[in-house]
Amino acid sequence: MNGNRFLLDTNILLYLIGKKIPVDALPEGEFSVSFITELEVLSYSSITPHEEQQLKRFLHNIPVIDISAEIKGFTINLRKKYNLRLPDAIIAATALQINATLITNDKDFSLVQEIQSKSIAL
């Protein structure tokens, strides 16, 4: 590993499972997800049972970051400042807390000055 930390957003996991982007399109580094991403992908209504099993295996092998007092504080501030939806504010706050670049194709995150974000071409 090269020491780079990345937080994967929900849309990136769905693109990986749906084969819209290849795994090798991800940058080299250490990956994790927010518990919000875990909840969103596993409750996504369009995934097949096979895709759900793939997601569960994937999530079993990387850290899932739970809510903490610090993430709550960052979430409140980011939501007030940028008017983000609550799940997005929690994901951004998680990236801020763990000092990770957020890998996402959601353009709303590019407005959040407190975090670095990176998109993956489809």
N, CA, C and O of each residue as an XYZ file, in Angstrom:
488
protein
N       0.839     -1.184      0.000
C       0.000      0.000      0.000
C       0.883      1.246      0.000
O       2.014      1.228      0.486
N       0.344      2.315     -0.551
C       1.121      3.530     -0.646
C       0.788      4.546      0.439
O       1.323      5.654      0.416
N      -0.067      4.207      1.372
C      -0.408      5.111      2.460
C      -1.600      6.011      2.186
O      -2.043      6.726      3.084
N      -2.130      5.995      0.969
C      -3.304      6.806      0.663
C      -4.545      6.150      1.239
O      -4.734      4.938      1.135
N      -5.395      6.979      1.851
C      -6.647      6.481      2.434
C      -7.812      6.982      1.606
O      -7.864      8.151      1.223
N      -8.755      6.076      1.332
C      -9.916      6.409      0.535
C     -11.184      5.899      1.207
O     -11.218      4.804      1.769
N     -12.224      6.724      1.133
C     -13.552      6.332      1.586
C     -14.405      6.175      0.334
O     -14.531      7.118     -0.447
N     -14.987      5.012      0.135
C     -15.799      4.743     -1.053
C     -17.242      5.151     -0.802
O     -17.847      4.762      0.197
N     -17.783      5.938     -1.719
C     -19.176      6.356     -1.634
C     -20.080      5.247     -2.180
O     -19.620      4.335     -2.868
N     -21.330      5.341     -1.872
C     -22.321      4.345     -2.273
C     -22.336      4.121     -3.780
O     -22.360      2.980     -4.241
N     -22.323      5.205     -4.548
C     -22.417      5.040     -6.000
C     -21.227      4.276     -6.562
O     -21.379      3.545     -7.541
N     -20.067      4.421     -5.977
C     -18.882      3.703     -6.460
C     -19.043      2.201     -6.219
O     -18.728      1.399     -7.097
N     -19.528      1.816     -5.044
C     -19.753      0.386     -4.793
C     -20.773     -0.197     -5.766
O     -20.590     -1.304     -6.274
N     -21.844      0.543     -6.024
C     -22.858      0.053     -6.960
C     -22.300     -0.044     -8.381
O     -22.640     -0.973     -9.113
N     -21.453      0.898     -8.775
C     -20.815      0.839    -10.093
C     -19.876     -0.357    -10.190
O     -19.825     -1.027    -11.221
N     -19.129     -0.627     -9.117
C     -18.227     -1.784     -9.124
C     -19.004     -3.087     -9.273
O     -18.662     -3.932    -10.101
N     -20.048     -3.244     -8.471
C     -20.847     -4.468     -8.517
C     -21.571     -4.600     -9.855
O     -21.698     -5.702    -10.390
N     -22.044     -3.475    -10.394
C     -22.737     -3.488    -11.680
C     -21.802     -3.507    -12.875
O     -22.247     -3.478    -14.023
N     -20.490     -3.556    -12.600
C     -19.456     -3.619    -13.633
C     -19.455     -2.403    -14.560
O     -19.069     -2.500    -15.725
N     -19.891     -1.258    -14.029
C     -19.803     -0.010    -14.793
C     -18.394      0.567    -14.722
O     -17.968      1.305    -15.610
N     -17.678      0.222    -13.654
C     -16.261      0.573    -13.555
C     -15.502     -0.667    -13.091
O     -16.003     -1.428    -12.264
N     -14.298     -0.873    -13.618
C     -13.505     -2.026    -13.181
C     -12.797     -1.721    -11.859
O     -12.513     -0.563    -11.553
N     -12.520     -2.744    -11.096
C     -11.830     -2.584     -9.817
C     -10.488     -1.877    -10.004
O     -10.073     -1.093     -9.151
N      -9.813     -2.157    -11.119
C      -8.498     -1.538    -11.323
C      -8.580     -0.048    -11.653
O      -7.546      0.606    -11.792
N      -9.798      0.503    -11.781
C      -9.953      1.945    -11.957
C      -9.782      2.697    -10.631
O      -9.583      3.911    -10.614
N      -9.865      1.952     -9.524
C      -9.679      2.579     -8.215
C      -8.202      2.887     -8.001
O      -7.340      2.126     -8.441
N      -7.903      3.994     -7.329
C      -6.504      4.301     -7.033
C      -5.941      3.299     -6.031
O      -6.689      2.609     -5.338
N      -4.637      3.228     -5.964
C      -3.992      2.328     -5.015
C      -4.033      2.956     -3.627
O      -3.744      4.141     -3.462
N      -4.390      2.158     -2.643
C      -4.424      2.660     -1.275
C      -5.290      1.808     -0.379
O      -5.669      0.690     -0.729
N      -5.599      2.350      0.780
C      -6.416      1.681      1.800
C      -7.849      2.193      1.683
O      -8.080      3.402      1.666
N      -8.816      1.266      1.603
C     -10.218      1.632      1.404
C     -11.052      1.337      2.632
O     -10.792      0.390      3.374
N     -12.066      2.172      2.830
C     -13.068      1.929      3.853
C     -14.376      2.541      3.358
O     -14.406      3.223      2.334
N     -15.454      2.288      4.096
C     -16.759      2.870      3.784
C     -17.399      3.341      5.081
O     -17.065      2.869      6.168
N     -18.307      4.264      4.945
C     -19.129      4.698      6.076
C     -20.229      3.663      6.308
O     -20.646      2.962      5.386
N     -20.684      3.583      7.540
C     -21.821      2.702      7.826
C     -23.034      3.105      6.997
O     -23.879      2.263      6.696
N     -23.134      4.379      6.623
C     -24.236      4.858      5.781
C     -24.178      4.175      4.412
O     -25.203      3.744      3.886
N     -22.982      4.080      3.842
C     -22.810      3.407      2.560
C     -23.204      1.943      2.676
O     -23.870      1.405      1.791
N     -22.796      1.297      3.762
C     -23.182     -0.096      3.979
C     -24.707     -0.231      3.983
O     -25.258     -1.112      3.323
N     -25.382      0.640      4.724
C     -26.845      0.582      4.786
C     -27.473      0.857      3.426
O     -28.418      0.178      3.023
N     -26.946      1.854      2.721
C     -27.527      2.213      1.425
C     -27.366      1.097      0.397
O     -28.328      0.756     -0.291
N     -26.171      0.523      0.280
C     -25.980     -0.491     -0.766
C     -26.737     -1.771     -0.459
O     -27.288     -2.399     -1.364
N     -26.769     -2.164      0.808
C     -27.454     -3.421      1.133
C     -28.972     -3.290      1.107
O     -29.677     -4.299      1.066
N     -29.486     -2.063      1.130
C     -30.936     -1.876      1.037
C     -31.365     -1.381     -0.339
O     -32.541     -1.088     -0.555
N     -30.417     -1.285     -1.272
C     -30.726     -0.831     -2.627
C     -31.661     -1.843     -3.282
O     -31.349     -3.032     -3.345
N     -32.790     -1.379     -3.762
C     -33.839     -2.294     -4.224
C     -33.508     -3.014     -5.531
O     -34.120     -4.041     -5.825
N     -32.578     -2.520     -6.307
C     -32.301     -3.117     -7.616
C     -31.166     -4.143     -7.625
O     -30.848     -4.696     -8.678
N     -30.549     -4.407     -6.465
C     -29.473     -5.400     -6.494
C     -30.054     -6.807     -6.446
O     -31.072     -7.066     -5.805
N     -29.380     -7.691     -7.136
C     -29.802     -9.093     -7.160
C     -29.257     -9.799     -5.914
O     -28.364     -9.272     -5.252
N     -29.778    -10.970     -5.592
C     -29.210    -11.731     -4.464
C     -27.713    -12.006     -4.642
O     -26.954    -11.962     -3.674
N     -27.293    -12.289     -5.871
C     -25.862    -12.527     -6.137
C     -25.045    -11.255     -5.854
O     -23.990    -11.316     -5.224
N     -25.538    -10.120     -6.320
C     -24.838     -8.847     -6.073
C     -24.800     -8.524     -4.579
O     -23.801     -8.008     -4.077
N     -25.884     -8.827     -3.876
C     -25.912     -8.611     -2.436
C     -24.833     -9.435     -1.738
O     -24.155     -8.938     -0.839
N     -24.675    -10.682     -2.148
C     -23.625    -11.528     -1.568
C     -22.239    -10.981     -1.883
O     -21.358    -11.004     -1.024
N     -22.032    -10.486     -3.110
C     -20.755     -9.862     -3.474
C     -20.471     -8.656     -2.586
O     -19.355     -8.481     -2.095
N     -21.489     -7.829     -2.387
C     -21.332     -6.640     -1.547
C     -21.003     -7.024     -0.110
O     -20.138     -6.409      0.515
N     -21.683     -8.029      0.415
C     -21.423     -8.467      1.788
C     -19.993     -8.977      1.933
O     -19.330     -8.688      2.929
N     -19.516     -9.730      0.950
C     -18.122    -10.210      0.989
C     -17.152     -9.046      0.936
O     -16.176     -9.000      1.684
N     -17.429     -8.102      0.042
C     -16.570     -6.924     -0.091
C     -16.525     -6.146      1.228
O     -15.450     -5.786      1.709
N     -17.698     -5.893      1.803
C     -17.782     -5.111      3.044
C     -17.150     -5.847      4.227
O     -16.681     -5.217      5.175
N     -17.139     -7.161      4.170
C     -16.517     -7.946      5.237
C     -14.995     -7.764      5.242
O     -14.345     -7.948      6.271
N     -14.434     -7.402      4.087
C     -12.989     -7.316      3.939
C     -12.408     -5.916      4.058
O     -11.194     -5.748      3.950
N     -13.248     -4.903      4.278
C     -12.724     -3.551      4.478
C     -13.373     -2.949      5.720
O     -14.448     -3.383      6.135
N     -12.719     -1.946      6.314
C     -13.316     -1.314      7.493
C     -14.607     -0.566      7.151
O     -14.678      0.157      6.157
N     -15.611     -0.755      7.985
C     -16.849      0.020      7.918
C     -16.805      0.953      9.123
O     -16.788      0.505     10.269
N     -16.786      2.250      8.851
C     -16.621      3.252      9.897
C     -17.983      3.606     10.485
O     -18.864      4.105      9.784
N     -18.145      3.342     11.781
C     -19.385      3.678     12.474
C     -19.382      5.137     12.912
O     -18.358      5.819     12.859
N     -20.533      5.593     13.338
C     -20.689      6.968     13.819
C     -19.916      7.135     15.125
O     -19.829      6.215     15.939
N     -19.367      8.316     15.301
C     -18.669      8.666     16.543
C     -19.081     10.079     16.915
O     -19.729     10.769     16.128
N     -18.716     10.502     18.087
C     -19.036     11.871     18.513
C     -18.413     12.896     17.567
O     -19.030     13.913     17.251
N     -17.187     12.622     17.119
C     -16.515     13.549     16.208
C     -17.230     13.608     14.860
O     -17.420     14.687     14.298
N     -17.622     12.457     14.349
C     -18.343     12.426     13.070
C     -19.682     13.143     13.208
O     -20.103     13.839     12.284
N     -20.352     12.986     14.336
C     -21.613     13.709     14.561
C     -21.392     15.215     14.501
O     -22.159     15.935     13.861
N     -20.351     15.685     15.164
C     -20.052     17.117     15.161
C     -19.744     17.638     13.764
O     -20.259     18.679     13.355
N     -18.897     16.906     13.030
C     -18.580     17.302     11.656
C     -19.836     17.274     10.783
O     -20.032     18.154      9.945
N     -20.679     16.268     10.981
C     -21.913     16.144     10.197
C     -22.791     17.372     10.382
O     -23.284     17.940      9.407
N     -22.985     17.776     11.613
C     -23.825     18.946     11.906
C     -23.277     20.180     11.204
O     -24.022     20.922     10.565
N     -21.966     20.395     11.327
C     -21.355     21.582     10.719
C     -21.422     21.553      9.197
O     -21.737     22.565      8.571
N     -21.128     20.401      8.601
C     -21.155     20.302      7.145
C     -22.575     20.428      6.597
O     -22.791     21.039      5.551
N     -23.528     19.852      7.302
C     -24.920     19.928      6.847
C     -25.413     21.373      6.885
O     -26.085     21.829      5.960
N     -25.079     22.087      7.952
C     -25.471     23.499      8.055
C     -24.789     24.342      6.977
O     -25.426     25.183      6.343
N     -23.512     24.115      6.779
C     -22.730     24.948      5.852
C     -23.091     24.698      4.391
O     -23.162     25.643      3.605
N     -23.322     23.428      4.013
C     -23.517     23.087      2.603
C     -24.925     22.603      2.272
O     -25.213     22.294      1.116
N     -25.804     22.534      3.267
C     -27.178     22.076      3.051
C     -27.212     20.687      2.400
O     -28.021     20.427      1.510
N     -26.328     19.811      2.857
C     -26.256     18.437      2.337
C     -27.386     17.597      2.916
O     -27.889     17.865      4.007
N     -27.771     16.576      2.160
C     -28.687     15.584      2.719
C     -27.952     14.895      3.867
O     -26.727     14.774      3.833
N     -28.678     14.452      4.868
C     -28.056     13.867      6.052
C     -27.092     12.719      5.722
O     -25.974     12.715      6.237
N     -27.479     11.744      4.883
C     -26.518     10.668      4.578
C     -25.224     11.203      3.946
O     -24.133     10.748      4.289
N     -25.346     12.159      3.033
C     -24.156     12.732      2.400
C     -23.298     13.487      3.406
O     -22.070     13.424      3.348
N     -23.935     14.195      4.323
C     -23.181     14.920      5.352
C     -22.425     13.943      6.245
O     -21.291     14.219      6.636
N     -23.036     12.804      6.572
C     -22.352     11.794      7.401
C     -21.171     11.203      6.639
O     -20.098     11.010      7.211
N     -21.360     10.913      5.352
C     -20.260     10.361      4.553
C     -19.118     11.366      4.453
O     -17.957     10.993      4.627
N     -19.422     12.629      4.177
C     -18.380     13.658      4.104
C     -17.683     13.808      5.449
O     -16.459     13.930      5.503
N     -18.448     13.801      6.532
C     -17.868     13.925      7.877
C     -16.966     12.742      8.195
O     -15.946     12.900      8.864
N     -17.334     11.570      7.723
C     -16.510     10.385      7.934
C     -15.176     10.531      7.203
O     -14.122     10.229      7.764
N     -15.220     10.992      5.958
C     -13.982     11.217      5.203
C     -13.100     12.234      5.921
O     -11.883     12.065      6.002
N     -13.713     13.276      6.432
C     -12.969     14.296      7.179
C     -12.349     13.703      8.439
O     -11.176     13.947      8.725
N     -13.113     12.939      9.182
C     -12.644     12.364     10.449
C     -11.466     11.415     10.254
O     -10.517     11.434     11.039
N     -11.520     10.584      9.212
C     -10.449      9.597      9.030
C      -9.366     10.087      8.066
O      -8.448      9.346      7.716
N      -9.490     11.357      7.642
C      -8.500     11.974      6.752
C      -8.326     11.158      5.470
O      -7.213     10.794      5.091
N      -9.456     10.882      4.815
C      -9.457     10.084      3.592
C     -10.030     10.894      2.437
O     -10.861     11.780      2.637
N      -9.581     10.585      1.243
C     -10.168     11.145      0.028
C     -11.435     10.363     -0.265
O     -11.429      9.132     -0.252
N     -12.512     11.072     -0.527
C     -13.783     10.423     -0.850
C     -13.825     10.095     -2.334
O     -13.704     10.985     -3.175
N     -13.994      8.827     -2.654
C     -14.149      8.393     -4.039
C     -15.645      8.363     -4.328
O     -16.377      7.551     -3.761
N     -16.095      9.251     -5.211
C     -17.521      9.405     -5.483
C     -17.725      9.990     -6.866
O     -16.853     10.686     -7.387
N     -18.861      9.714     -7.456
C     -19.252     10.384     -8.685
C     -20.402     11.350     -8.428
O     -21.062     11.799     -9.365
N     -20.637     11.664     -7.176
C     -21.654     12.631     -6.779
C     -21.003     14.012     -6.756
O     -20.154     14.290     -5.910
N     -21.402     14.867     -7.681
C     -20.791     16.195     -7.831
C     -21.016     17.100     -6.620
O     -20.250     18.041     -6.412
N     -22.050     16.835     -5.817
C     -22.315     17.670     -4.640
C     -21.135     17.687     -3.677
O     -20.906     18.685     -2.995
N     -20.388     16.595     -3.618
C     -19.263     16.528     -2.694
C     -18.113     17.446     -3.109
O     -17.295     17.824     -2.271
N     -18.042     17.805     -4.387
C     -16.958     18.687     -4.830
C     -17.074     20.082     -4.232
O     -16.101     20.837     -4.228
N     -18.243     20.429     -3.731
C     -18.450     21.733     -3.099
C     -17.932     21.779     -1.662
O     -17.698     22.859     -1.120
N     -17.755     20.626     -1.055
C     -17.343     20.548      0.349
C     -15.838     20.787      0.433
O     -15.039     19.908      0.107
N     -15.472     21.959      0.863
C     -14.066     22.375      0.875
C     -13.228     21.658      1.922
O     -12.005     21.607      1.799
N     -13.856     21.111      2.938
C     -13.130     20.461      4.022
C     -12.574     19.090      3.666
O     -11.724     18.558      4.379
N     -13.050     18.515      2.566
C     -12.593     17.174      2.175
C     -12.047     17.199      0.752
O     -12.337     18.100     -0.035
N     -11.251     16.183      0.450
C     -10.828     15.944     -0.937
C     -11.748     14.877     -1.500
O     -12.090     13.912     -0.816
N     -12.147     15.058     -2.756
C     -12.948     14.030     -3.408
C     -12.354     13.747     -4.780
O     -11.681     14.589     -5.374
N     -12.618     12.560     -5.258
C     -12.110     12.107     -6.560
C     -13.204     11.322     -7.236
O     -13.861     10.494     -6.604
N     -13.407     11.573     -8.521
C     -14.407     10.813     -9.264
C     -13.714      9.754    -10.119
O     -12.518      9.841    -10.396
N     -14.483      8.765    -10.524
C     -14.011      7.686    -11.375
C     -14.821      7.746    -12.672
O     -16.051      7.707    -12.639
N     -14.140      7.840    -13.800
C     -14.828      7.908    -15.085
C     -15.576      6.620    -15.374
O     -15.067      5.521    -15.152
N     -16.780      6.774    -15.869
C     -17.590      5.595    -16.238
C     -17.270      5.170    -17.649
O     -17.842      4.200    -18.146
